[in-house]
Amino acid sequence: MSDISKRILETITCKDISYGDLSDKTGIPKSALQRYATGQTEKIPIDRLEKIASAIGVTTSFLMGWDSADKKEQPADSGELSEAKKAMYDFVDSLSDDQVRRLLQIAHAAFEK
């Protein structure tokens, strides 16, 4: 399995995205997405990588392995902390952009003290 496939699989697993949902978001057939994520197809067209990255909330650079710090969301680690992170990501995803901005202001103020 390629590193790209591992990153795709790790991120969709962490975010609990089904291949069907990902197919709906990207327009890429579900069977192709499964082959990409499991490593059965190693050569993934760049336009499809871009669509997948956008749909799962990461950058194409992250999927390619060029920049791990460029990833928008970290897949969960093992343990309680990873469950808390996943719950936080799910919560933030449900907020409007304005609500996220306000939440960030509150968080920054809380950690400055």
Biopython code that builds the backbone (N, CA, C, O; Angstrom):
import numpy as np
from Bio.PDB.StructureBuilder import StructureBuilder

atoms = [
    (1, "MET", "N", (0.847, -1.178, 0.000)),
    (1, "MET", "CA", (0.000, 0.000, 0.000)),
    (1, "MET", "C", (0.890, 1.238, 0.000)),
    (1, "MET", "O", (1.847, 1.318, 0.771)),
    (2, "SER", "N", (0.581, 2.190, -0.851)),
    (2, "SER", "CA", (1.376, 3.416, -0.930)),
    (2, "SER", "C", (1.062, 4.344, 0.241)),
    (2, "SER", "O", (0.040, 4.207, 0.914)),
    (3, "ASP", "N", (1.970, 5.291, 0.462)),
    (3, "ASP", "CA", (1.745, 6.279, 1.518)),
    (3, "ASP", "C", (0.509, 7.119, 1.222)),
    (3, "ASP", "O", (-0.210, 7.509, 2.142)),
    (4, "ILE", "N", (0.256, 7.400, -0.047)),
    (4, "ILE", "CA", (-0.934, 8.172, -0.422)),
    (4, "ILE", "C", (-2.184, 7.399, -0.022)),
    (4, "ILE", "O", (-3.105, 7.962, 0.570)),
    (5, "SER", "N", (-2.214, 6.125, -0.342)),
    (5, "SER", "CA", (-3.363, 5.293, 0.021)),
    (5, "SER", "C", (-3.551, 5.254, 1.527)),
    (5, "SER", "O", (-4.673, 5.350, 2.024)),
    (6, "LYS", "N", (-2.447, 5.113, 2.252)),
    (6, "LYS", "CA", (-2.530, 5.085, 3.715)),
    (6, "LYS", "C", (-3.112, 6.381, 4.254)),
    (6, "LYS", "O", (-3.938, 6.361, 5.166)),
    (7, "ARG", "N", (-2.684, 7.512, 3.695)),
    (7, "ARG", "CA", (-3.190, 8.800, 4.173)),
    (7, "ARG", "C", (-4.675, 8.962, 3.854)),
    (7, "ARG", "O", (-5.438, 9.483, 4.668)),
    (8, "ILE", "N", (-5.077, 8.517, 2.676)),
    (8, "ILE", "CA", (-6.500, 8.601, 2.319)),
    (8, "ILE", "C", (-7.308, 7.745, 3.284)),
    (8, "ILE", "O", (-8.283, 8.217, 3.869)),
    (9, "LEU", "N", (-6.905, 6.492, 3.452)),
    (9, "LEU", "CA", (-7.645, 5.572, 4.315)),
    (9, "LEU", "C", (-7.671, 6.054, 5.758)),
    (9, "LEU", "O", (-8.716, 6.008, 6.406)),
    (10, "GLU", "N", (-6.532, 6.516, 6.269)),
    (10, "GLU", "CA", (-6.439, 6.988, 7.644)),
    (10, "GLU", "C", (-7.391, 8.174, 7.874)),
    (10, "GLU", "O", (-8.069, 8.240, 8.899)),
    (11, "THR", "N", (-7.435, 9.095, 6.928)),
    (11, "THR", "CA", (-8.252, 10.291, 7.100)),
    (11, "THR", "C", (-9.739, 9.983, 6.973)),
    (11, "THR", "O", (-10.534, 10.488, 7.765)),
    (12, "ILE", "N", (-10.134, 9.170, 6.001)),
    (12, "ILE", "CA", (-11.571, 8.875, 5.882)),
    (12, "ILE", "C", (-12.050, 8.008, 7.041)),
    (12, "ILE", "O", (-13.205, 8.108, 7.454)),
    (13, "THR", "N", (-11.172, 7.162, 7.566)),
    (13, "THR", "CA", (-11.527, 6.352, 8.730)),
    (13, "THR", "C", (-11.701, 7.247, 9.952)),
    (13, "THR", "O", (-12.668, 7.111, 10.701)),
    (14, "CYS", "N", (-10.769, 8.150, 10.143)),
    (14, "CYS", "CA", (-10.819, 9.067, 11.280)),
    (14, "CYS", "C", (-12.072, 9.931, 11.235)),
    (14, "CYS", "O", (-12.724, 10.151, 12.255)),
    (15, "LYS", "N", (-12.395, 10.407, 10.066)),
    (15, "LYS", "CA", (-13.541, 11.303, 9.915)),
    (15, "LYS", "C", (-14.853, 10.538, 9.732)),
    (15, "LYS", "O", (-15.920, 11.142, 9.623)),
    (16, "ASP", "N", (-14.765, 9.217, 9.700)),
    (16, "ASP", "CA", (-15.945, 8.362, 9.559)),
    (16, "ASP", "C", (-16.755, 8.721, 8.308)),
    (16, "ASP", "O", (-17.974, 8.885, 8.361)),
    (17, "ILE", "N", (-16.039, 8.838, 7.178)),
    (17, "ILE", "CA", (-16.678, 9.136, 5.890)),
    (17, "ILE", "C", (-16.798, 7.831, 5.117)),
    (17, "ILE", "O", (-15.820, 7.097, 4.974)),
    (18, "SER", "N", (-17.980, 7.545, 4.624)),
    (18, "SER", "CA", (-18.169, 6.325, 3.833)),
    (18, "SER", "C", (-17.711, 6.573, 2.392)),
    (18, "SER", "O", (-17.625, 7.717, 1.945)),
    (19, "TYR", "N", (-17.422, 5.497, 1.685)),
    (19, "TYR", "CA", (-17.042, 5.626, 0.287)),
    (19, "TYR", "C", (-18.200, 6.213, -0.519)),
    (19, "TYR", "O", (-17.977, 6.952, -1.478)),
    (20, "GLY", "N", (-19.419, 5.889, -0.137)),
    (20, "GLY", "CA", (-20.584, 6.435, -0.825)),
    (20, "GLY", "C", (-20.675, 7.945, -0.653)),
    (20, "GLY", "O", (-20.918, 8.672, -1.616)),
    (21, "ASP", "N", (-20.477, 8.418, 0.586)),
    (21, "ASP", "CA", (-20.494, 9.867, 0.837)),
    (21, "ASP", "C", (-19.363, 10.561, 0.092)),
    (21, "ASP", "O", (-19.554, 11.629, -0.490)),
    (22, "LEU", "N", (-18.189, 9.948, 0.114)),
    (22, "LEU", "CA", (-17.048, 10.531, -0.572)),
    (22, "LEU", "C", (-17.282, 10.565, -2.082)),
    (22, "LEU", "O", (-16.893, 11.515, -2.761)),
    (23, "SER", "N", (-17.909, 9.537, -2.583)),
    (23, "SER", "CA", (-18.245, 9.499, -4.008)),
    (23, "SER", "C", (-19.214, 10.625, -4.363)),
    (23, "SER", "O", (-19.069, 11.277, -5.397)),
    (24, "ASP", "N", (-20.199, 10.846, -3.499)),
    (24, "ASP", "CA", (-21.163, 11.930, -3.736)),
    (24, "ASP", "C", (-20.476, 13.296, -3.742)),
    (24, "ASP", "O", (-20.817, 14.165, -4.545)),
    (25, "LYS", "N", (-19.502, 13.481, -2.839)),
    (25, "LYS", "CA", (-18.808, 14.769, -2.731)),
    (25, "LYS", "C", (-17.828, 15.010, -3.878)),
    (25, "LYS", "O", (-17.600, 16.154, -4.272)),
    (26, "THR", "N", (-17.249, 13.935, -4.414)),
    (26, "THR", "CA", (-16.183, 14.086, -5.405)),
    (26, "THR", "C", (-16.604, 13.769, -6.836)),
    (26, "THR", "O", (-15.974, 14.228, -7.789)),
    (27, "GLY", "N", (-17.662, 12.989, -6.984)),
    (27, "GLY", "CA", (-18.049, 12.534, -8.319)),
    (27, "GLY", "C", (-17.202, 11.375, -8.811)),
    (27, "GLY", "O", (-17.294, 10.986, -9.975)),
    (28, "ILE", "N", (-16.380, 10.825, -7.936)),
    (28, "ILE", "CA", (-15.519, 9.684, -8.273)),
    (28, "ILE", "C", (-16.269, 8.416, -7.870)),
    (28, "ILE", "O", (-16.800, 8.345, -6.762)),
    (29, "PRO", "N", (-16.321, 7.415, -8.751)),
    (29, "PRO", "CA", (-17.038, 6.183, -8.401)),
    (29, "PRO", "C", (-16.535, 5.576, -7.089)),
    (29, "PRO", "O", (-15.341, 5.598, -6.790)),
    (30, "LYS", "N", (-17.472, 5.042, -6.326)),
    (30, "LYS", "CA", (-17.163, 4.427, -5.035)),
    (30, "LYS", "C", (-16.111, 3.327, -5.173)),
    (30, "LYS", "O", (-15.215, 3.216, -4.336)),
    (31, "SER", "N", (-16.216, 2.523, -6.214)),
    (31, "SER", "CA", (-15.269, 1.422, -6.406)),
    (31, "SER", "C", (-13.847, 1.948, -6.625)),
    (31, "SER", "O", (-12.886, 1.346, -6.145)),
    (32, "ALA", "N", (-13.708, 3.061, -7.340)),
    (32, "ALA", "CA", (-12.384, 3.650, -7.554)),
    (32, "ALA", "C", (-11.827, 4.183, -6.236)),
    (32, "ALA", "O", (-10.644, 4.008, -5.945)),
    (33, "LEU", "N", (-12.673, 4.830, -5.444)),
    (33, "LEU", "CA", (-12.228, 5.349, -4.145)),
    (33, "LEU", "C", (-11.743, 4.226, -3.243)),
    (33, "LEU", "O", (-10.739, 4.372, -2.548)),
    (34, "GLN", "N", (-12.456, 3.105, -3.255)),
    (34, "GLN", "CA", (-12.040, 1.955, -2.448)),
    (34, "GLN", "C", (-10.680, 1.434, -2.914)),
    (34, "GLN", "O", (-9.827, 1.095, -2.094)),
    (35, "ARG", "N", (-10.483, 1.372, -4.222)),
    (35, "ARG", "CA", (-9.193, 0.901, -4.747)),
    (35, "ARG", "C", (-8.067, 1.862, -4.385)),
    (35, "ARG", "O", (-6.958, 1.425, -4.076)),
    (36, "TYR", "N", (-8.339, 3.169, -4.419)),
    (36, "TYR", "CA", (-7.315, 4.154, -4.044)),
    (36, "TYR", "C", (-6.949, 4.009, -2.567)),
    (36, "TYR", "O", (-5.768, 4.008, -2.219)),
    (37, "ALA", "N", (-7.948, 3.887, -1.703)),
    (37, "ALA", "CA", (-7.713, 3.856, -0.253)),
    (37, "ALA", "C", (-7.073, 2.551, 0.208)),
    (37, "ALA", "O", (-6.352, 2.537, 1.206)),
    (38, "THR", "N", (-7.322, 1.476, -0.492)),
    (38, "THR", "CA", (-6.750, 0.185, -0.089)),
    (38, "THR", "C", (-5.437, -0.128, -0.799)),
    (38, "THR", "O", (-4.790, -1.132, -0.500)),
    (39, "GLY", "N", (-5.048, 0.726, -1.733)),
    (39, "GLY", "CA", (-3.784, 0.536, -2.435)),
    (39, "GLY", "C", (-3.867, -0.381, -3.640)),
    (39, "GLY", "O", (-2.840, -0.696, -4.240)),
    (40, "GLN", "N", (-5.061, -0.817, -4.007)),
    (40, "GLN", "CA", (-5.193, -1.678, -5.179)),
    (40, "GLN", "C", (-4.863, -0.919, -6.463)),
    (40, "GLN", "O", (-4.396, -1.508, -7.438)),
    (41, "THR", "N", (-5.109, 0.394, -6.458)),
    (41, "THR", "CA", (-4.728, 1.258, -7.575)),
    (41, "THR", "C", (-3.717, 2.255, -7.042)),
    (41, "THR", "O", (-4.049, 3.083, -6.194)),
    (42, "GLU", "N", (-2.488, 2.183, -7.530)),
    (42, "GLU", "CA", (-1.448, 3.055, -6.993)),
    (42, "GLU", "C", (-1.333, 4.377, -7.733)),
    (42, "GLU", "O", (-0.927, 5.374, -7.135)),
    (43, "LYS", "N", (-1.672, 4.418, -8.995)),
    (43, "LYS", "CA", (-1.566, 5.655, -9.765)),
    (43, "LYS", "C", (-2.919, 6.370, -9.749)),
    (43, "LYS", "O", (-3.850, 6.001, -10.463)),
    (44, "ILE", "N", (-2.991, 7.392, -8.917)),
    (44, "ILE", "CA", (-4.228, 8.156, -8.767)),
    (44, "ILE", "C", (-4.049, 9.468, -9.513)),
    (44, "ILE", "O", (-3.109, 10.209, -9.226)),
    (45, "PRO", "N", (-4.932, 9.779, -10.472)),
    (45, "PRO", "CA", (-4.812, 11.040, -11.213)),
    (45, "PRO", "C", (-4.861, 12.238, -10.258)),
    (45, "PRO", "O", (-5.623, 12.242, -9.291)),
    (46, "ILE", "N", (-4.040, 13.251, -10.543)),
    (46, "ILE", "CA", (-3.924, 14.406, -9.661)),
    (46, "ILE", "C", (-5.260, 15.134, -9.499)),
    (46, "ILE", "O", (-5.550, 15.653, -8.421)),
    (47, "ASP", "N", (-6.067, 15.180, -10.544)),
    (47, "ASP", "CA", (-7.364, 15.861, -10.403)),
    (47, "ASP", "C", (-8.259, 15.116, -9.414)),
    (47, "ASP", "O", (-9.052, 15.731, -8.701)),
    (48, "ARG", "N", (-8.130, 13.814, -9.376)),
    (48, "ARG", "CA", (-8.910, 13.040, -8.404)),
    (48, "ARG", "C", (-8.346, 13.208, -6.995)),
    (48, "ARG", "O", (-9.106, 13.283, -6.029)),
    (49, "LEU", "N", (-7.029, 13.267, -6.870)),
    (49, "LEU", "CA", (-6.424, 13.520, -5.558)),
    (49, "LEU", "C", (-6.886, 14.869, -5.006)),
    (49, "LEU", "O", (-7.162, 14.997, -3.814)),
    (50, "GLU", "N", (-6.967, 15.865, -5.876)),
    (50, "GLU", "CA", (-7.415, 17.192, -5.453)),
    (50, "GLU", "C", (-8.855, 17.142, -4.950)),
    (50, "GLU", "O", (-9.182, 17.750, -3.931)),
    (51, "LYS", "N", (-9.711, 16.420, -5.665)),
    (51, "LYS", "CA", (-11.119, 16.295, -5.249)),
    (51, "LYS", "C", (-11.233, 15.551, -3.922)),
    (51, "LYS", "O", (-12.004, 15.946, -3.046)),
    (52, "ILE", "N", (-10.469, 14.481, -3.778)),
    (52, "ILE", "CA", (-10.504, 13.695, -2.539)),
    (52, "ILE", "C", (-10.008, 14.542, -1.370)),
    (52, "ILE", "O", (-10.635, 14.571, -0.311)),
    (53, "ALA", "N", (-8.889, 15.228, -1.561)),
    (53, "ALA", "CA", (-8.321, 16.062, -0.497)),
    (53, "ALA", "C", (-9.329, 17.111, -0.035)),
    (53, "ALA", "O", (-9.534, 17.302, 1.164)),
    (54, "SER", "N", (-9.943, 17.774, -0.977)),
    (54, "SER", "CA", (-10.921, 18.808, -0.634)),
    (54, "SER", "C", (-12.097, 18.216, 0.134)),
    (54, "SER", "O", (-12.556, 18.799, 1.116)),
    (55, "ALA", "N", (-12.576, 17.081, -0.301)),
    (55, "ALA", "CA", (-13.744, 16.453, 0.323)),
    (55, "ALA", "C", (-13.461, 15.933, 1.729)),
    (55, "ALA", "O", (-14.367, 15.894, 2.561)),
    (56, "ILE", "N", (-12.222, 15.533, 2.010)),
    (56, "ILE", "CA", (-11.915, 14.976, 3.331)),
    (56, "ILE", "C", (-11.219, 15.975, 4.246)),
    (56, "ILE", "O", (-10.837, 15.639, 5.367)),
    (57, "GLY", "N", (-11.058, 17.199, 3.765)),
    (57, "GLY", "CA", (-10.544, 18.256, 4.621)),
    (57, "GLY", "C", (-9.047, 18.280, 4.823)),
    (57, "GLY", "O", (-8.569, 18.708, 5.874)),
    (58, "VAL", "N", (-8.301, 17.825, 3.830)),
    (58, "VAL", "CA", (-6.843, 17.903, 3.880)),
    (58, "VAL", "C", (-6.368, 18.531, 2.576)),
    (58, "VAL", "O", (-7.163, 18.765, 1.666)),
    (59, "THR", "N", (-5.076, 18.800, 2.492)),
    (59, "THR", "CA", (-4.534, 19.347, 1.254)),
    (59, "THR", "C", (-3.995, 18.224, 0.375)),
    (59, "THR", "O", (-3.703, 17.122, 0.841)),
    (60, "THR", "N", (-3.876, 18.538, -0.894)),
    (60, "THR", "CA", (-3.269, 17.585, -1.819)),
    (60, "THR", "C", (-1.814, 17.335, -1.421)),
    (60, "THR", "O", (-1.312, 16.220, -1.559)),
    (61, "SER", "N", (-1.145, 18.367, -0.930)),
    (61, "SER", "CA", (0.248, 18.219, -0.478)),
    (61, "SER", "C", (0.354, 17.192, 0.636)),
    (61, "SER", "O", (1.304, 16.411, 0.671)),
    (62, "PHE", "N", (-0.615, 17.185, 1.547)),
    (62, "PHE", "CA", (-0.602, 16.186, 2.617)),
    (62, "PHE", "C", (-0.757, 14.786, 2.038)),
    (62, "PHE", "O", (-0.004, 13.881, 2.397)),
    (63, "LEU", "N", (-1.730, 14.598, 1.140)),
    (63, "LEU", "CA", (-1.943, 13.264, 0.568)),
    (63, "LEU", "C", (-0.705, 12.779, -0.184)),
    (63, "LEU", "O", (-0.391, 11.589, -0.169)),
    (64, "MET", "N", (-0.007, 13.701, -0.838)),
    (64, "MET", "CA", (1.197, 13.335, -1.590)),
    (64, "MET", "C", (2.395, 13.090, -0.671)),
    (64, "MET", "O", (3.410, 12.544, -1.104)),
    (65, "GLY", "N", (2.277, 13.493, 0.600)),
    (65, "GLY", "CA", (3.380, 13.306, 1.528)),
    (65, "GLY", "C", (4.407, 14.411, 1.465)),
    (65, "GLY", "O", (5.506, 14.277, 2.003)),
    (66, "TRP", "N", (4.056, 15.504, 0.813)),
    (66, "TRP", "CA", (4.991, 16.615, 0.669)),
    (66, "TRP", "C", (5.044, 17.488, 1.914)),
    (66, "TRP", "O", (6.079, 18.082, 2.217)),
    (67, "ASP", "N", (3.928, 17.566, 2.636)),
    (67, "ASP", "CA", (3.897, 18.482, 3.781)),
    (67, "ASP", "C", (2.890, 17.988, 4.806)),
    (67, "ASP", "O", (1.694, 18.250, 4.679)),
    (68, "SER", "N", (3.362, 17.279, 5.813)),
    (68, "SER", "CA", (2.454, 16.778, 6.843)),
    (68, "SER", "C", (1.897, 17.894, 7.695)),
    (68, "SER", "O", (0.806, 17.748, 8.247)),
    (69, "ALA", "N", (2.605, 19.008, 7.824)),
    (69, "ALA", "CA", (2.112, 20.134, 8.618)),
    (69, "ALA", "C", (1.018, 20.891, 7.886)),
    (69, "ALA", "O", (0.327, 21.709, 8.493)),
    (70, "ASP", "N", (0.847, 20.636, 6.606)),
    (70, "ASP", "CA", (-0.131, 21.341, 5.796)),
    (70, "ASP", "C", (-1.522, 20.740, 5.937)),
    (70, "ASP", "O", (-2.484, 21.263, 5.375)),
    (71, "LYS", "N", (-1.631, 19.660, 6.672)),
    (71, "LYS", "CA", (-2.905, 18.976, 6.829)),
    (71, "LYS", "C", (-3.831, 19.807, 7.698)),
    (71, "LYS", "O", (-3.406, 20.345, 8.721)),
    (72, "LYS", "N", (-5.095, 19.918, 7.301)),
    (72, "LYS", "CA", (-6.057, 20.703, 8.060)),
    (72, "LYS", "C", (-6.518, 19.996, 9.312)),
    (72, "LYS", "O", (-6.804, 20.646, 10.318)),
    (73, "GLU", "N", (-6.597, 18.686, 9.273)),
    (73, "GLU", "CA", (-7.064, 17.928, 10.426)),
    (73, "GLU", "C", (-6.151, 16.747, 10.652)),
    (73, "GLU", "O", (-5.700, 16.112, 9.699)),
    (74, "GLN", "N", (-5.881, 16.452, 11.889)),
    (74, "GLN", "CA", (-5.041, 15.325, 12.236)),
    (74, "GLN", "C", (-5.920, 14.098, 12.456)),
    (74, "GLN", "O", (-6.895, 14.182, 13.203)),
    (75, "PRO", "N", (-5.608, 12.962, 11.832)),
    (75, "PRO", "CA", (-6.336, 11.752, 12.169)),
    (75, "PRO", "C", (-6.134, 11.414, 13.644)),
    (75, "PRO", "O", (-5.096, 11.727, 14.228)),
    (76, "ALA", "N", (-7.114, 10.789, 14.220)),
    (76, "ALA", "CA", (-7.071, 10.496, 15.654)),
    (76, "ALA", "C", (-5.942, 9.532, 15.993)),
    (76, "ALA", "O", (-5.665, 8.593, 15.247)),
    (77, "ASP", "N", (-5.297, 9.780, 17.130)),
    (77, "ASP", "CA", (-4.323, 8.847, 17.678)),
    (77, "ASP", "C", (-5.126, 7.802, 18.445)),
    (77, "ASP", "O", (-6.353, 7.870, 18.499)),
    (78, "SER", "N", (-4.432, 6.841, 19.035)),
    (78, "SER", "CA", (-5.156, 5.891, 19.859)),
    (78, "SER", "C", (-5.400, 6.499, 21.224)),
    (78, "SER", "O", (-4.663, 7.391, 21.644)),
    (79, "GLY", "N", (-6.416, 6.035, 21.920)),
    (79, "GLY", "CA", (-6.665, 6.455, 23.292)),
    (79, "GLY", "C", (-7.734, 7.511, 23.445)),
    (79, "GLY", "O", (-8.400, 7.910, 22.490)),
    (80, "GLU", "N", (-7.874, 7.949, 24.687)),
    (80, "GLU", "CA", (-8.926, 8.892, 25.041)),
    (80, "GLU", "C", (-8.763, 10.243, 24.361)),
    (80, "GLU", "O", (-9.746, 10.848, 23.933)),
    (81, "LEU", "N", (-7.532, 10.714, 24.261)),
    (81, "LEU", "CA", (-7.300, 12.015, 23.652)),
    (81, "LEU", "C", (-7.789, 12.028, 22.208)),
    (81, "LEU", "O", (-8.379, 13.016, 21.771)),
    (82, "SER", "N", (-7.559, 10.961, 21.465)),
    (82, "SER", "CA", (-8.001, 10.923, 20.081)),
    (82, "SER", "C", (-9.521, 10.953, 19.987)),
    (82, "SER", "O", (-10.061, 11.547, 19.055)),
    (83, "GLU", "N", (-10.219, 10.331, 20.923)),
    (83, "GLU", "CA", (-11.682, 10.401, 20.930)),
    (83, "GLU", "C", (-12.145, 11.824, 21.185)),
    (83, "GLU", "O", (-13.117, 12.284, 20.586)),
    (84, "ALA", "N", (-11.450, 12.518, 22.071)),
    (84, "ALA", "CA", (-11.788, 13.911, 22.357)),
    (84, "ALA", "C", (-11.528, 14.785, 21.130)),
    (84, "ALA", "O", (-12.324, 15.669, 20.813)),
    (85, "LYS", "N", (-10.412, 14.536, 20.444)),
    (85, "LYS", "CA", (-10.110, 15.296, 19.232)),
    (85, "LYS", "C", (-11.181, 15.061, 18.168)),
    (85, "LYS", "O", (-11.649, 16.006, 17.534)),
    (86, "LYS", "N", (-11.563, 13.807, 17.977)),
    (86, "LYS", "CA", (-12.578, 13.491, 16.975)),
    (86, "LYS", "C", (-13.898, 14.179, 17.327)),
    (86, "LYS", "O", (-14.566, 14.726, 16.450)),
    (87, "ALA", "N", (-14.271, 14.152, 18.595)),
    (87, "ALA", "CA", (-15.504, 14.805, 19.025)),
    (87, "ALA", "C", (-15.430, 16.309, 18.768)),
    (87, "ALA", "O", (-16.415, 16.925, 18.360)),
    (88, "MET", "N", (-14.253, 16.896, 19.011)),
    (88, "MET", "CA", (-14.092, 18.332, 18.773)),
    (88, "MET", "C", (-14.195, 18.650, 17.283)),
    (88, "MET", "O", (-14.856, 19.616, 16.902)),
    (89, "TYR", "N", (-13.545, 17.842, 16.433)),
    (89, "TYR", "CA", (-13.620, 18.065, 14.993)),
    (89, "TYR", "C", (-15.072, 17.965, 14.516)),
    (89, "TYR", "O", (-15.525, 18.787, 13.719)),
    (90, "ASP", "N", (-15.795, 16.961, 15.002)),
    (90, "ASP", "CA", (-17.194, 16.789, 14.613)),
    (90, "ASP", "C", (-18.026, 17.987, 15.049)),
    (90, "ASP", "O", (-18.892, 18.453, 14.309)),
    (91, "PHE", "N", (-17.759, 18.481, 16.256)),
    (91, "PHE", "CA", (-18.488, 19.638, 16.770)),
    (91, "PHE", "C", (-18.210, 20.871, 15.917)),
    (91, "PHE", "O", (-19.137, 21.578, 15.521)),
    (92, "VAL", "N", (-16.939, 21.129, 15.634)),
    (92, "VAL", "CA", (-16.570, 22.314, 14.859)),
    (92, "VAL", "C", (-17.148, 22.240, 13.448)),
    (92, "VAL", "O", (-17.555, 23.261, 12.893)),
    (93, "ASP", "N", (-17.188, 21.043, 12.862)),
    (93, "ASP", "CA", (-17.767, 20.885, 11.531)),
    (93, "ASP", "C", (-19.223, 21.311, 11.482)),
    (93, "ASP", "O", (-19.716, 21.708, 10.426)),
    (94, "SER", "N", (-19.922, 21.235, 12.613)),
    (94, "SER", "CA", (-21.343, 21.580, 12.636)),
    (94, "SER", "C", (-21.577, 23.085, 12.794)),
    (94, "SER", "O", (-22.716, 23.541, 12.694)),
    (95, "LEU", "N", (-20.523, 23.859, 13.038)),
    (95, "LEU", "CA", (-20.653, 25.295, 13.279)),
    (95, "LEU", "C", (-20.522, 26.106, 11.993)),
    (95, "LEU", "O", (-19.906, 25.668, 11.021)),
    (96, "SER", "N", (-21.118, 27.299, 12.012)),
    (96, "SER", "CA", (-20.947, 28.231, 10.892)),
    (96, "SER", "C", (-19.554, 28.853, 10.996)),
    (96, "SER", "O", (-18.902, 28.747, 12.035)),
    (97, "ASP", "N", (-19.103, 29.495, 9.929)),
    (97, "ASP", "CA", (-17.797, 30.155, 9.949)),
    (97, "ASP", "C", (-17.739, 31.216, 11.048)),
    (97, "ASP", "O", (-16.724, 31.346, 11.732)),
    (98, "ASP", "N", (-18.821, 31.972, 11.218)),
    (98, "ASP", "CA", (-18.861, 33.006, 12.245)),
    (98, "ASP", "C", (-18.755, 32.388, 13.645)),
    (98, "ASP", "O", (-18.057, 32.919, 14.510)),
    (99, "GLN", "N", (-19.440, 31.282, 13.861)),
    (99, "GLN", "CA", (-19.369, 30.616, 15.158)),
    (99, "GLN", "C", (-17.956, 30.088, 15.428)),
    (99, "GLN", "O", (-17.480, 30.148, 16.561)),
    (100, "VAL", "N", (-17.294, 29.579, 14.404)),
    (100, "VAL", "CA", (-15.923, 29.086, 14.562)),
    (100, "VAL", "C", (-14.994, 30.241, 14.927)),
    (100, "VAL", "O", (-14.138, 30.099, 15.800)),
    (101, "ARG", "N", (-15.162, 31.390, 14.258)),
    (101, "ARG", "CA", (-14.339, 32.563, 14.584)),
    (101, "ARG", "C", (-14.527, 32.969, 16.049)),
    (101, "ARG", "O", (-13.555, 33.242, 16.754)),
    (102, "ARG", "N", (-15.787, 33.006, 16.498)),
    (102, "ARG", "CA", (-16.055, 33.375, 17.889)),
    (102, "ARG", "C", (-15.459, 32.360, 18.856)),
    (102, "ARG", "O", (-14.890, 32.735, 19.881)),
    (103, "LEU", "N", (-15.588, 31.083, 18.533)),
    (103, "LEU", "CA", (-15.016, 30.041, 19.381)),
    (103, "LEU", "C", (-13.496, 30.177, 19.474)),
    (103, "LEU", "O", (-12.921, 30.008, 20.550)),
    (104, "LEU", "N", (-12.850, 30.481, 18.357)),
    (104, "LEU", "CA", (-11.400, 30.687, 18.371)),
    (104, "LEU", "C", (-11.013, 31.889, 19.229)),
    (104, "LEU", "O", (-10.016, 31.831, 19.949)),
    (105, "GLN", "N", (-11.771, 32.961, 19.169)),
    (105, "GLN", "CA", (-11.495, 34.129, 20.004)),
    (105, "GLN", "C", (-11.582, 33.759, 21.481)),
    (105, "GLN", "O", (-10.739, 34.165, 22.281)),
    (106, "ILE", "N", (-12.597, 32.993, 21.831)),
    (106, "ILE", "CA", (-12.778, 32.559, 23.228)),
    (106, "ILE", "C", (-11.609, 31.669, 23.649)),
    (106, "ILE", "O", (-11.064, 31.830, 24.741)),
    (107, "ALA", "N", (-11.228, 30.736, 22.786)),
    (107, "ALA", "CA", (-10.131, 29.821, 23.104)),
    (107, "ALA", "C", (-8.820, 30.588, 23.283)),
    (107, "ALA", "O", (-8.073, 30.343, 24.230)),
    (108, "HIS", "N", (-8.552, 31.512, 22.367)),
    (108, "HIS", "CA", (-7.321, 32.308, 22.482)),
    (108, "HIS", "C", (-7.303, 33.092, 23.781)),
    (108, "HIS", "O", (-6.280, 33.138, 24.465)),
    (109, "ALA", "N", (-8.431, 33.712, 24.131)),
    (109, "ALA", "CA", (-8.508, 34.488, 25.369)),
    (109, "ALA", "C", (-8.302, 33.579, 26.589)),
    (109, "ALA", "O", (-7.632, 33.972, 27.544)),
    (110, "ALA", "N", (-8.864, 32.389, 26.562)),
    (110, "ALA", "CA", (-8.742, 31.468, 27.690)),
    (110, "ALA", "C", (-7.297, 31.008, 27.887)),
    (110, "ALA", "O", (-6.849, 30.855, 29.024)),
    (111, "PHE", "N", (-6.567, 30.787, 26.800)),
    (111, "PHE", "CA", (-5.209, 30.264, 26.917)),
    (111, "PHE", "C", (-4.171, 31.349, 27.105)),
    (111, "PHE", "O", (-3.026, 31.044, 27.438)),
    (112, "GLU", "N", (-4.531, 32.605, 26.905)),
    (112, "GLU", "CA", (-3.596, 33.708, 27.139)),
    (112, "GLU", "C", (-3.438, 33.994, 28.617)),
    (112, "GLU", "O", (-2.423, 34.552, 29.033)),
    (113, "LYS", "N", (-4.432, 33.621, 29.422)),
    (113, "LYS", "CA", (-4.399, 33.919, 30.855)),
    (113, "LYS", "C", (-3.553, 32.956, 31.623)),
    (113, "LYS", "O", (-3.429, 33.079, 32.842)),
]
sb = StructureBuilder()
sb.init_structure("model")
sb.init_model(0)
sb.init_chain("A")
sb.init_seg("    ")
for serial, (resi, resn, name, xyz) in enumerate(atoms, 1):
    if name == "N":
        sb.init_residue(resn, " ", resi, " ")
    sb.init_atom(name, np.array(xyz, "f"), 0.0, 1.0, " ", f" {name:<3s}", serial, name[0])
structure = sb.get_structure()
